[in-house]
């Protein structure tokens, strides 16, 4: 008769998400079993190799904290046991989740992998090499592992080897991270004033004809989003980034003030492109205006009055006018780009972190298109506040 061991998990302080509500099951791979108890807890999430800041932590929204199941994988030397524990196995008290009844697992030494709101891939799956791959089309909001009440978390930074011994209690605390990062765009809808003698991207000081210029930010787009990441090991960047800035000039825009964006971590730079409207003396520009060598022309008629032999009329493209040294701000729109940085200056996106973005100030007119004026780009000052989502932990041994 086989001996049996008990796996008792007291899961504390989850502020995390959900996936499937499958029945729990234990896959027995022939390992001897013994009467062992384990005290198990989930702790506050930690960031990956690069800590973006020492900013305040946040518990997250109710949708980010939804909980339906936990998949626990115990990898022994020659076998593997998978537990898929649904929410009804736990009692929640505030920010605490307690396991109601013990679970039976084989005795022995096992490496432990934890997936909050995870899916079970079977007893023979290599859980160490699981990855998630997104496929963006015309929307940012397709990250399946970051849907309401379905945020996947894993112990990517805290993988432990645990010993289950008959007649003894094994205590362990495992830290988990949300696999995604969160981008929050918080630029206010009120226009930003621009100095009367601001320069253009060519370095020319522009004469605004005595008018007061202000910029109102309306839309934004993220570029170079990663579409593939590993769940437990160092992040993977897909060869096919979504909306690469260097090759894409037409982006999918979101409206300022709309829902936040969840994305995969990215060891490379991610930027935000703003589409903004120029206001002259507080009135939004509706006609295309032009700048040439630091001088402003409020419309095509003013431009034509000074340059009589123009090869293009007001319907000429931005690129056509740029080819003859004229910047056309079509319908009064201008564009700015900012690269999202961590507090230490690194340009990468770290999982389980919130990047709260807002425009700090505006000192130039911007560019005529999202790709710039020719090879000239307009960068602006971007304020980035970086917070970690957290889980409050209490671990008890009685």
WOUR-V183740 format. One record per helix or strand of 3 or more residues. SS is the DSSP state (H for helix, E for strand). FROM is the first residue (numbers start at 1). LEN is the number of residues. Records with the same first field share a line. If there is no record, write none. Layout:
BEGIN
SS = FROM-LEN + FROM-LEN
END
This chain:
BEGIN
E = 5-3 + 37-7 + 69-7 + 80-7 + 90-4 + 96-4 + 103-3 + 108-9 + 131-3 + 160-5 + 169-7 + 180-6 + 192-3 + 213-11 + 228-3 + 261-4 + 271-10 + 289-4 + 295-3 + 327-3 + 333-7 + 353-9 + 381-9
H = 62-4 + 87-3 + 127-3 + 300-7 + 318-6 + 330-3
END
